[in-house]
Amino acid sequence: MRLITFAVLAGGLTFSMQVRSLAMGPAEFAASGKLACVLAEESLGYVSKTEYGNLTEQVLEGFDQQESDAIYAKALGYYDGLMFGIPAGDQERVYSRLRNFVSSKACAFSAPVNVLI
């Protein structure tokens, strides 16, 4: 019984730590949106691999590794969500959706990512 109780408590603690690592404040949430735009721009060929690296570094500047990982995961999730409902192999619809996203207000930034407005 003790072993089962310990396993349940250990599993709960691990789950709690994982959930906490995915929690985001306003700055992290804003950064994830900006990074989703950078991912879309890179996918469309609007930025080179070097520019992508530089833009990603700029977005993640000032965040620690755990925050950066959560920001990147959120950005990938958003990017993946953009593709929801598009049949595999329909590149034109993929590119169309990415172009619409990049040209939307979601990707129009007038303030640095780490500044709350």
Buried (B, 14 or more C-beta within 10 A) or exposed (E): EEEEEEEEEEEEEEEEEEEEEEEBEEBBEBBBBBBBBBBBBBBBEBBEEEEBEEBBEBBBEEBEEEBBBBBBBBBBEBBEEBEEEBEEEEEEEBEEBBEEBBEEEBBEEEEEBBEEE
